[in-house]
Amino acid sequence: MGLGGKEWIVIILVVLLLFGGKKIPELMRGLGSGLNEFKKATREDNKTEETTSDKKEN
């Protein structure tokens, strides 16, 4: 059950009405920086797990 074209248009219109056209770029920047921080933290966590597993093997 994916979203079709009409549903996406309705969602975009609702977002535009709620936040206005000027706020949307700020929201997208915030979302992008949040995703980047999440990816960075995930990569660091994976490196920590690899280092820990290497120490256990020795």
PDB file of N, CA, C and O in Angstrom, chain B, residues numbered from 101:
ATOM      1  N   MET B 101       0.828  -1.180   0.000  1.00  0.00           N
ATOM      2  CA  MET B 101       0.000   0.000   0.000  1.00  0.00           C
ATOM      3  C   MET B 101       0.873   1.245   0.000  1.00  0.00           C
ATOM      4  O   MET B 101       1.130   1.836   1.049  1.00  0.00           O
ATOM      5  N   GLY B 102       1.319   1.630  -1.167  1.00  0.00           N
ATOM      6  CA  GLY B 102       2.121   2.824  -1.296  1.00  0.00           C
ATOM      7  C   GLY B 102       1.254   4.044  -1.542  1.00  0.00           C
ATOM      8  O   GLY B 102       0.048   3.944  -1.767  1.00  0.00           O
ATOM      9  N   LEU B 103       1.892   5.182  -1.493  1.00  0.00           N
ATOM     10  CA  LEU B 103       1.185   6.430  -1.762  1.00  0.00           C
ATOM     11  C   LEU B 103       1.211   6.707  -3.252  1.00  0.00           C
ATOM     12  O   LEU B 103       2.252   6.591  -3.899  1.00  0.00           O
ATOM     13  N   GLY B 104       0.065   7.071  -3.787  1.00  0.00           N
ATOM     14  CA  GLY B 104      -0.030   7.398  -5.203  1.00  0.00           C
ATOM     15  C   GLY B 104       0.220   8.879  -5.432  1.00  0.00           C
ATOM     16  O   GLY B 104       0.515   9.623  -4.496  1.00  0.00           O
ATOM     17  N   GLY B 105       0.101   9.297  -6.677  1.00  0.00           N
ATOM     18  CA  GLY B 105       0.361  10.690  -7.043  1.00  0.00           C
ATOM     19  C   GLY B 105      -0.574  11.675  -6.366  1.00  0.00           C
ATOM     20  O   GLY B 105      -0.141  12.736  -5.916  1.00  0.00           O
ATOM     21  N   LYS B 106      -1.854  11.334  -6.290  1.00  0.00           N
ATOM     22  CA  LYS B 106      -2.833  12.238  -5.668  1.00  0.00           C
ATOM     23  C   LYS B 106      -2.554  12.435  -4.184  1.00  0.00           C
ATOM     24  O   LYS B 106      -2.687  13.542  -3.662  1.00  0.00           O
ATOM     25  N   GLU B 107      -2.167  11.362  -3.511  1.00  0.00           N
ATOM     26  CA  GLU B 107      -1.879  11.467  -2.084  1.00  0.00           C
ATOM     27  C   GLU B 107      -0.679  12.374  -1.832  1.00  0.00           C
ATOM     28  O   GLU B 107      -0.694  13.176  -0.898  1.00  0.00           O
ATOM     29  N   TRP B 108       0.366  12.253  -2.663  1.00  0.00           N
ATOM     30  CA  TRP B 108       1.553  13.108  -2.506  1.00  0.00           C
ATOM     31  C   TRP B 108       1.204  14.571  -2.732  1.00  0.00           C
ATOM     32  O   TRP B 108       1.703  15.443  -2.021  1.00  0.00           O
ATOM     33  N   ILE B 109       0.359  14.849  -3.706  1.00  0.00           N
ATOM     34  CA  ILE B 109      -0.048  16.228  -3.969  1.00  0.00           C
ATOM     35  C   ILE B 109      -0.788  16.807  -2.773  1.00  0.00           C
ATOM     36  O   ILE B 109      -0.551  17.953  -2.391  1.00  0.00           O
ATOM     37  N   VAL B 110      -1.686  16.021  -2.180  1.00  0.00           N
ATOM     38  CA  VAL B 110      -2.433  16.478  -1.005  1.00  0.00           C
ATOM     39  C   VAL B 110      -1.477  16.732   0.156  1.00  0.00           C
ATOM     40  O   VAL B 110      -1.607  17.738   0.853  1.00  0.00           O
ATOM     41  N   ILE B 111      -0.525  15.837   0.369  1.00  0.00           N
ATOM     42  CA  ILE B 111       0.437  16.007   1.459  1.00  0.00           C
ATOM     43  C   ILE B 111       1.253  17.279   1.253  1.00  0.00           C
ATOM     44  O   ILE B 111       1.454  18.042   2.198  1.00  0.00           O
ATOM     45  N   ILE B 112       1.723  17.514   0.036  1.00  0.00           N
ATOM     46  CA  ILE B 112       2.521  18.711  -0.255  1.00  0.00           C
ATOM     47  C   ILE B 112       1.695  19.972  -0.032  1.00  0.00           C
ATOM     48  O   ILE B 112       2.194  20.947   0.532  1.00  0.00           O
ATOM     49  N   LEU B 113       0.449  19.964  -0.463  1.00  0.00           N
ATOM     50  CA  LEU B 113      -0.416  21.124  -0.262  1.00  0.00           C
ATOM     51  C   LEU B 113      -0.645  21.408   1.223  1.00  0.00           C
ATOM     52  O   LEU B 113      -0.636  22.564   1.645  1.00  0.00           O
ATOM     53  N   VAL B 114      -0.848  20.362   2.006  1.00  0.00           N
ATOM     54  CA  VAL B 114      -1.057  20.537   3.445  1.00  0.00           C
ATOM     55  C   VAL B 114       0.196  21.114   4.095  1.00  0.00           C
ATOM     56  O   VAL B 114       0.104  22.008   4.937  1.00  0.00           O
ATOM     57  N   VAL B 115       1.358  20.612   3.713  1.00  0.00           N
ATOM     58  CA  VAL B 115       2.616  21.130   4.265  1.00  0.00           C
ATOM     59  C   VAL B 115       2.793  22.599   3.899  1.00  0.00           C
ATOM     60  O   VAL B 115       3.184  23.407   4.740  1.00  0.00           O
ATOM     61  N   LEU B 116       2.506  22.946   2.647  1.00  0.00           N
ATOM     62  CA  LEU B 116       2.602  24.345   2.223  1.00  0.00           C
ATOM     63  C   LEU B 116       1.652  25.240   3.023  1.00  0.00           C
ATOM     64  O   LEU B 116       2.021  26.348   3.412  1.00  0.00           O
ATOM     65  N   LEU B 117       0.454  24.768   3.261  1.00  0.00           N
ATOM     66  CA  LEU B 117      -0.510  25.558   4.026  1.00  0.00           C
ATOM     67  C   LEU B 117      -0.078  25.717   5.484  1.00  0.00           C
ATOM     68  O   LEU B 117      -0.255  26.783   6.073  1.00  0.00           O
ATOM     69  N   LEU B 118       0.485  24.665   6.061  1.00  0.00           N
ATOM     70  CA  LEU B 118       0.873  24.723   7.469  1.00  0.00           C
ATOM     71  C   LEU B 118       2.121  25.583   7.702  1.00  0.00           C
ATOM     72  O   LEU B 118       2.173  26.358   8.657  1.00  0.00           O
ATOM     73  N   PHE B 119       3.112  25.445   6.836  1.00  0.00           N
ATOM     74  CA  PHE B 119       4.387  26.087   7.093  1.00  0.00           C
ATOM     75  C   PHE B 119       4.670  27.281   6.204  1.00  0.00           C
ATOM     76  O   PHE B 119       5.502  28.117   6.558  1.00  0.00           O
ATOM     77  N   GLY B 120       4.017  27.391   5.078  1.00  0.00           N
ATOM     78  CA  GLY B 120       4.300  28.480   4.155  1.00  0.00           C
ATOM     79  C   GLY B 120       5.535  28.177   3.326  1.00  0.00           C
ATOM     80  O   GLY B 120       6.356  27.343   3.707  1.00  0.00           O
ATOM     81  N   GLY B 121       5.664  28.850   2.202  1.00  0.00           N
ATOM     82  CA  GLY B 121       6.763  28.583   1.279  1.00  0.00           C
ATOM     83  C   GLY B 121       8.132  28.959   1.807  1.00  0.00           C
ATOM     84  O   GLY B 121       9.131  28.358   1.412  1.00  0.00           O
ATOM     85  N   LYS B 122       8.199  29.955   2.703  1.00  0.00           N
ATOM     86  CA  LYS B 122       9.507  30.418   3.190  1.00  0.00           C
ATOM     87  C   LYS B 122      10.107  29.493   4.239  1.00  0.00           C
ATOM     88  O   LYS B 122      11.329  29.427   4.377  1.00  0.00           O
ATOM     89  N   LYS B 123       9.282  28.790   4.967  1.00  0.00           N
ATOM     90  CA  LYS B 123       9.774  27.913   6.035  1.00  0.00           C
ATOM     91  C   LYS B 123      10.259  26.564   5.529  1.00  0.00           C
ATOM     92  O   LYS B 123      11.079  25.920   6.184  1.00  0.00           O
ATOM     93  N   ILE B 124       9.769  26.127   4.380  1.00  0.00           N
ATOM     94  CA  ILE B 124      10.076  24.779   3.896  1.00  0.00           C
ATOM     95  C   ILE B 124      11.570  24.568   3.652  1.00  0.00           C
ATOM     96  O   ILE B 124      12.081  23.522   4.051  1.00  0.00           O
ATOM     97  N   PRO B 125      12.318  25.508   3.013  1.00  0.00           N
ATOM     98  CA  PRO B 125      13.760  25.283   2.861  1.00  0.00           C
ATOM     99  C   PRO B 125      14.486  25.134   4.201  1.00  0.00           C
ATOM    100  O   PRO B 125      15.421  24.343   4.321  1.00  0.00           O
ATOM    101  N   GLU B 126      14.051  25.897   5.202  1.00  0.00           N
ATOM    102  CA  GLU B 126      14.653  25.764   6.533  1.00  0.00           C
ATOM    103  C   GLU B 126      14.363  24.386   7.121  1.00  0.00           C
ATOM    104  O   GLU B 126      15.238  23.768   7.728  1.00  0.00           O
ATOM    105  N   LEU B 127      13.144  23.910   6.941  1.00  0.00           N
ATOM    106  CA  LEU B 127      12.789  22.582   7.445  1.00  0.00           C
ATOM    107  C   LEU B 127      13.599  21.494   6.752  1.00  0.00           C
ATOM    108  O   LEU B 127      14.047  20.549   7.401  1.00  0.00           O
ATOM    109  N   MET B 128      13.789  21.617   5.455  1.00  0.00           N
ATOM    110  CA  MET B 128      14.548  20.617   4.698  1.00  0.00           C
ATOM    111  C   MET B 128      16.016  20.628   5.111  1.00  0.00           C
ATOM    112  O   MET B 128      16.640  19.572   5.210  1.00  0.00           O
ATOM    113  N   ARG B 129      16.569  21.815   5.352  1.00  0.00           N
ATOM    114  CA  ARG B 129      17.962  21.900   5.822  1.00  0.00           C
ATOM    115  C   ARG B 129      18.102  21.206   7.173  1.00  0.00           C
ATOM    116  O   ARG B 129      19.050  20.454   7.400  1.00  0.00           O
ATOM    117  N   GLY B 130      17.157  21.465   8.057  1.00  0.00           N
ATOM    118  CA  GLY B 130      17.179  20.825   9.369  1.00  0.00           C
ATOM    119  C   GLY B 130      17.051  19.317   9.264  1.00  0.00           C
ATOM    120  O   GLY B 130      17.737  18.578   9.971  1.00  0.00           O
ATOM    121  N   LEU B 131      16.177  18.866   8.387  1.00  0.00           N
ATOM    122  CA  LEU B 131      16.003  17.430   8.175  1.00  0.00           C
ATOM    123  C   LEU B 131      17.282  16.811   7.615  1.00  0.00           C
ATOM    124  O   LEU B 131      17.707  15.742   8.053  1.00  0.00           O
ATOM    125  N   GLY B 132      17.890  17.490   6.643  1.00  0.00           N
ATOM    126  CA  GLY B 132      19.132  16.986   6.049  1.00  0.00           C
ATOM    127  C   GLY B 132      20.260  16.908   7.051  1.00  0.00           C
ATOM    128  O   GLY B 132      20.994  15.921   7.089  1.00  0.00           O
ATOM    129  N   SER B 133      20.407  17.949   7.870  1.00  0.00           N
ATOM    130  CA  SER B 133      21.488  17.919   8.857  1.00  0.00           C
ATOM    131  C   SER B 133      21.227  16.856   9.917  1.00  0.00           C
ATOM    132  O   SER B 133      22.163  16.233  10.418  1.00  0.00           O
ATOM    133  N   GLY B 134      19.971  16.650  10.256  1.00  0.00           N
ATOM    134  CA  GLY B 134      19.639  15.587  11.211  1.00  0.00           C
ATOM    135  C   GLY B 134      19.956  14.214  10.658  1.00  0.00           C
ATOM    136  O   GLY B 134      20.464  13.356  11.380  1.00  0.00           O
ATOM    137  N   LEU B 135      19.661  13.995   9.382  1.00  0.00           N
ATOM    138  CA  LEU B 135      19.986  12.710   8.755  1.00  0.00           C
ATOM    139  C   LEU B 135      21.494  12.503   8.688  1.00  0.00           C
ATOM    140  O   LEU B 135      21.980  11.393   8.905  1.00  0.00           O
ATOM    141  N   ASN B 136      22.233  13.565   8.390  1.00  0.00           N
ATOM    142  CA  ASN B 136      23.697  13.457   8.346  1.00  0.00           C
ATOM    143  C   ASN B 136      24.260  13.096   9.713  1.00  0.00           C
ATOM    144  O   ASN B 136      25.154  12.256   9.812  1.00  0.00           O
ATOM    145  N   GLU B 137      23.751  13.714  10.757  1.00  0.00           N
ATOM    146  CA  GLU B 137      24.204  13.388  12.115  1.00  0.00           C
ATOM    147  C   GLU B 137      23.879  11.942  12.466  1.00  0.00           C
ATOM    148  O   GLU B 137      24.685  11.259  13.097  1.00  0.00           O
ATOM    149  N   PHE B 138      22.704  11.474  12.060  1.00  0.00           N
ATOM    150  CA  PHE B 138      22.311  10.089  12.329  1.00  0.00           C
ATOM    151  C   PHE B 138      23.240   9.121  11.620  1.00  0.00           C
ATOM    152  O   PHE B 138      23.685   8.140  12.215  1.00  0.00           O
ATOM    153  N   LYS B 139      23.541   9.389  10.339  1.00  0.00           N
ATOM    154  CA  LYS B 139      24.452   8.524   9.586  1.00  0.00           C
ATOM    155  C   LYS B 139      25.839   8.525  10.202  1.00  0.00           C
ATOM    156  O   LYS B 139      26.478   7.477  10.293  1.00  0.00           O
ATOM    157  N   LYS B 140      26.313   9.688  10.626  1.00  0.00           N
ATOM    158  CA  LYS B 140      27.634   9.806  11.243  1.00  0.00           C
ATOM    159  C   LYS B 140      27.690   8.988  12.535  1.00  0.00           C
ATOM    160  O   LYS B 140      28.659   8.271  12.781  1.00  0.00           O
ATOM    161  N   ALA B 141      26.653   9.101  13.349  1.00  0.00           N
ATOM    162  CA  ALA B 141      26.615   8.348  14.602  1.00  0.00           C
ATOM    163  C   ALA B 141      26.550   6.853  14.334  1.00  0.00           C
ATOM    164  O   ALA B 141      27.162   6.070  15.062  1.00  0.00           O
ATOM    165  N   THR B 142      25.819   6.443  13.301  1.00  0.00           N
ATOM    166  CA  THR B 142      25.723   5.027  12.954  1.00  0.00           C
ATOM    167  C   THR B 142      27.078   4.494  12.514  1.00  0.00           C
ATOM    168  O   THR B 142      27.478   3.402  12.916  1.00  0.00           O
ATOM    169  N   ARG B 143      27.790   5.266  11.683  1.00  0.00           N
ATOM    170  CA  ARG B 143      29.121   4.836  11.232  1.00  0.00           C
ATOM    171  C   ARG B 143      30.083   4.709  12.415  1.00  0.00           C
ATOM    172  O   ARG B 143      30.848   3.748  12.498  1.00  0.00           O
ATOM    173  N   GLU B 144      30.042   5.687  13.333  1.00  0.00           N
ATOM    174  CA  GLU B 144      30.922   5.636  14.500  1.00  0.00           C
ATOM    175  C   GLU B 144      30.598   4.435  15.376  1.00  0.00           C
ATOM    176  O   GLU B 144      31.503   3.807  15.926  1.00  0.00           O
ATOM    177  N   ASP B 145      29.317   4.111  15.509  1.00  0.00           N
ATOM    178  CA  ASP B 145      28.899   2.965  16.309  1.00  0.00           C
ATOM    179  C   ASP B 145      29.393   1.668  15.681  1.00  0.00           C
ATOM    180  O   ASP B 145      29.837   0.763  16.388  1.00  0.00           O
ATOM    181  N   ASN B 146      29.318   1.575  14.354  1.00  0.00           N
ATOM    182  CA  ASN B 146      29.801   0.380  13.666  1.00  0.00           C
ATOM    183  C   ASN B 146      31.305   0.222  13.843  1.00  0.00           C
ATOM    184  O   ASN B 146      31.788  -0.895  14.031  1.00  0.00           O
ATOM    185  N   LYS B 147      32.054   1.323  13.786  1.00  0.00           N
ATOM    186  CA  LYS B 147      33.504   1.261  13.988  1.00  0.00           C
ATOM    187  C   LYS B 147      33.818   0.796  15.404  1.00  0.00           C
ATOM    188  O   LYS B 147      34.751   0.021  15.613  1.00  0.00           O
ATOM    189  N   THR B 148      33.047   1.264  16.371  1.00  0.00           N
ATOM    190  CA  THR B 148      33.259   0.859  17.763  1.00  0.00           C
ATOM    191  C   THR B 148      32.994  -0.636  17.920  1.00  0.00           C
ATOM    192  O   THR B 148      33.740  -1.324  18.616  1.00  0.00           O
ATOM    193  N   GLU B 149      31.952  -1.139  17.290  1.00  0.00           N
ATOM    194  CA  GLU B 149      31.643  -2.563  17.379  1.00  0.00           C
ATOM    195  C   GLU B 149      32.733  -3.403  16.731  1.00  0.00           C
ATOM    196  O   GLU B 149      33.086  -4.459  17.257  1.00  0.00           O
ATOM    197  N   GLU B 150      33.275  -2.956  15.594  1.00  0.00           N
ATOM    198  CA  GLU B 150      34.343  -3.693  14.925  1.00  0.00           C
ATOM    199  C   GLU B 150      35.593  -3.724  15.786  1.00  0.00           C
ATOM    200  O   GLU B 150      36.253  -4.759  15.883  1.00  0.00           O
ATOM    201  N   THR B 151      35.921  -2.614  16.404  1.00  0.00           N
ATOM    202  CA  THR B 151      37.107  -2.548  17.262  1.00  0.00           C
ATOM    203  C   THR B 151      36.925  -3.463  18.468  1.00  0.00           C
ATOM    204  O   THR B 151      37.860  -4.158  18.866  1.00  0.00           O
ATOM    205  N   THR B 152      35.737  -3.470  19.049  1.00  0.00           N
ATOM    206  CA  THR B 152      35.461  -4.309  20.209  1.00  0.00           C
ATOM    207  C   THR B 152      35.545  -5.785  19.831  1.00  0.00           C
ATOM    208  O   THR B 152      36.096  -6.577  20.596  1.00  0.00           O
ATOM    209  N   SER B 153      35.021  -6.170  18.689  1.00  0.00           N
ATOM    210  CA  SER B 153      35.040  -7.573  18.279  1.00  0.00           C
ATOM    211  C   SER B 153      36.470  -8.002  17.932  1.00  0.00           C
ATOM    212  O   SER B 153      36.839  -9.153  18.166  1.00  0.00           O
ATOM    213  N   ASP B 154      37.273  -7.095  17.380  1.00  0.00           N
ATOM    214  CA  ASP B 154      38.683  -7.414  17.100  1.00  0.00           C
ATOM    215  C   ASP B 154      39.449  -7.678  18.389  1.00  0.00           C
ATOM    216  O   ASP B 154      40.278  -8.587  18.439  1.00  0.00           O
ATOM    217  N   LYS B 155      39.188  -6.906  19.419  1.00  0.00           N
ATOM    218  CA  LYS B 155      39.873  -7.081  20.713  1.00  0.00           C
ATOM    219  C   LYS B 155      39.483  -8.410  21.347  1.00  0.00           C
ATOM    220  O   LYS B 155      40.317  -9.069  21.968  1.00  0.00           O
ATOM    221  N   LYS B 156      38.214  -8.811  21.195  1.00  0.00           N
ATOM    222  CA  LYS B 156      37.750 -10.057  21.793  1.00  0.00           C
ATOM    223  C   LYS B 156      38.390 -11.266  21.124  1.00  0.00           C
ATOM    224  O   LYS B 156      38.626 -12.281  21.779  1.00  0.00           O
ATOM    225  N   GLU B 157      38.675 -11.167  19.826  1.00  0.00           N
ATOM    226  CA  GLU B 157      39.263 -12.284  19.098  1.00  0.00           C
ATOM    227  C   GLU B 157      40.704 -12.523  19.511  1.00  0.00           C
ATOM    228  O   GLU B 157      41.180 -13.657  19.479  1.00  0.00           O
ATOM    229  N   ASN B 158      41.398 -11.469  19.898  1.00  0.00           N
ATOM    230  CA  ASN B 158      42.818 -11.618  20.285  1.00  0.00           C
ATOM    231  C   ASN B 158      42.943 -12.054  21.672  1.00  0.00           C
ATOM    232  O   ASN B 158      44.057 -12.231  22.166  1.00  0.00           O
TER     233      ASN B 158
END
